[in-house]
Amino acid sequence: MQHLALVTIKKLADESGYTEDALRSKIARGDFAQGVHYIKAPDGRIHFIVEAYLRWVESGNTGKAFRSRSIGTESASGQRSKFHQRQQT
């Protein structure tokens, strides 16, 4: 399977373990920023930017939207996330 740069909320929920409602709640309270972690298609559908989501997960940041532009998805221990590993297969 080719690595996807964008995924729907449903796909991210299926792969990440968060429910669709939890992801929408994180958007509503500002944990994810539009244009940084996700984009809206012209029809209003939300698509998450996979690399930005992975940076958010690995950041350990519990505050409002983590806006790092750093490249790479390895954690401090050098481990790849389960979501990233699935996307690479």
Stockholm file with secondary structure:
# STOCKHOLM 1.0

chainA/1-89         MQHLALVTIKKLADESGYTEDALRSKIARGDFAQGVHYIKAPDGRIHFIVEAYLRWVESGNTGKAFRSRSIGTESASGQRSKFHQRQQT
#=GR chainA/1-89 SS CCCCSEEEHHHHHHHHSCCHHHHHHHHHTTSSCBTTTEEECTTSCEEEEHHHHHHHHHHCCCSSCCCCCCCCCBCTTSCBCHHHHHHHC
#=GC SS_cons        CCCCSEEEHHHHHHHHSCCHHHHHHHHHTTSSCBTTTEEECTTSCEEEEHHHHHHHHHHCCCSSCCCCCCCCCBCTTSCBCHHHHHHHC
//
